[in-house]
């Protein structure tokens, strides 16, 4: 799937699918040590009480939060975005529903931290209108690895033990996307992190419980 520049709402998969993909990657990367680290100092993918996060501590950062049944908000910035510097200014919250986390968003907007805002309800993504002169809002560089299922699978495969019998990354991802993931089966197939850190089953279990993509709780 192609992500346009600037992004279009229809470039994104359904909110429930995007959440499940992002949450699964965050879960298999979870560690107790990182859980104790303040968000402002964290790097990579993780899930907490705010939502799912992606931050490379340099060029891009993103947050997706659940805002109630069938509602999500996605916001963040990639260095490729020209929204916050555009003249005349673009109101990134124009047309937004009343359930958006306006205090959080406006605080970040005042600090010139946000490059775009998308929201999801009634089965569709939306965003503020953009002028024709805007070249990019950063959605492509920020979200393409979650939009492109194949790209996500390649990263997930780094975290699964493919030498043992059982479901592969594609099957586990499909179950997560359908919110029927067997958490215990996943835990049996997660392997040591590519960076050398050992698997942290309790942290993975807590992340899965927070994500809500499994058929049962596995809190440890």
Residue pairs with C-beta under 8 A, 6 or more apart in sequence:
1 11
1 13
1 147
1 148
2 11
3 11
3 139
3 140
3 143
3 144
3 147
4 11
4 139
4 140
5 80
5 135
5 136
5 137
5 139
5 140
6 83
6 116
6 130
6 134
6 135
6 136
6 137
6 139
7 116
7 118
7 127
7 137
7 138
7 139
7 140
7 143
9 118
9 124
9 125
9 126
9 127
10 125
11 139
11 140
11 147
12 18
12 74
12 118
12 120
12 125
12 139
12 143
12 147
13 21
13 146
13 147
14 120
14 123
15 70
15 71
15 72
15 120
15 125
16 70
16 179
17 177
18 64
18 72
18 74
18 143
18 146
18 147
19 52
19 64
19 66
19 72
19 211
19 213
20 176
20 177
20 179
20 211
20 213
21 146
21 149
21 152
21 173
21 176
21 177
22 45
22 52
22 54
22 64
22 146
23 47
23 52
23 176
23 207
23 208
23 210
23 211
23 212
23 213
24 156
24 172
24 173
24 176
24 181
24 211
24 213
25 45
25 152
25 155
25 156
26 45
26 46
26 47
26 52
26 53
26 207
26 211
27 47
27 186
27 204
27 207
27 208
27 211
28 156
28 159
28 160
28 186
28 190
28 204
29 44
29 45
29 46
29 159
29 193
30 46
30 47
30 200
30 203
30 204
30 206
30 207
31 193
31 197
31 200
31 203
32 200
32 202
32 203
33 200
34 42
34 44
34 46
34 203
35 46
35 48
35 203
35 206
39 46
39 48
39 50
39 53
42 53
42 55
43 55
43 56
43 57
44 54
44 55
44 56
45 52
45 53
45 54
46 52
46 53
46 207
47 53
47 207
47 210
47 211
48 210
49 210
50 63
50 65
51 63
51 64
51 65
51 66
52 63
52 64
52 211
53 61
53 62
53 63
54 60
54 61
54 62
54 76
54 142
55 61
55 62
59 78
59 79
59 141
60 76
60 77
60 78
60 79
60 138
60 141
60 142
61 76
61 77
62 74
62 75
62 76
62 77
62 142
62 143
63 74
63 75
63 76
64 72
64 73
64 74
65 72
65 73
65 101
66 72
67 73
67 99
67 100
67 101
67 119
68 99
70 120
70 121
70 122
70 123
71 97
71 99
71 119
71 120
71 121
72 119
72 120
72 121
73 100
73 101
73 105
73 117
73 118
73 119
73 120
74 117
74 118
74 119
74 120
74 125
74 143
75 105
75 108
75 114
75 116
75 117
75 118
76 114
76 115
76 116
76 138
76 142
77 84
77 113
77 114
77 115
77 116
77 138
77 142
78 115
78 138
78 139
78 140
78 141
78 142
79 138
79 141
80 136
80 138
80 140
80 141
81 115
81 116
81 136
81 137
81 138
82 134
82 135
82 136
82 137
83 90
83 92
83 114
83 115
83 116
83 130
83 134
83 137
83 138
84 90
84 109
84 112
84 114
84 115
86 131
86 133
86 134
90 128
90 130
90 131
90 134
91 128
92 105
92 109
92 114
92 116
92 117
92 127
92 128
93 100
93 102
93 105
93 106
93 109
93 117
93 128
94 128
94 129
95 126
95 128
95 129
96 102
96 117
96 119
96 128
97 119
97 121
99 121
100 117
100 119
105 114
105 117
108 114
115 137
115 138
115 142
116 127
116 137
116 138
116 139
117 127
117 128
118 125
118 126
118 127
118 139
119 125
119 126
119 127
120 126
130 137
144 151
145 151
145 152
145 155
146 152
149 173
152 173
153 169
153 170
153 173
156 169
156 172
156 173
157 168
157 169
158 194
159 190
159 191
159 193
159 194
160 168
160 169
160 172
160 189
160 190
160 191
161 189
161 190
161 191
162 168
162 169
164 188
164 189
166 185
166 188
166 189
167 175
167 185
167 189
172 181
172 185
172 186
172 189
175 181
175 182
176 213
179 212
179 213
179 214
180 214
180 215
181 208
181 213
181 214
181 215
182 214
182 215
183 205
183 208
183 209
183 214
183 215
183 216
183 217
183 218
184 216
184 218
186 204
186 208
186 214
187 201
187 204
187 205
187 218
190 199
190 201
190 204
191 199
192 198
192 199
193 199
201 220
202 220
205 218
205 219
205 220
206 219
206 220
208 214
208 218
209 217
209 218
209 219
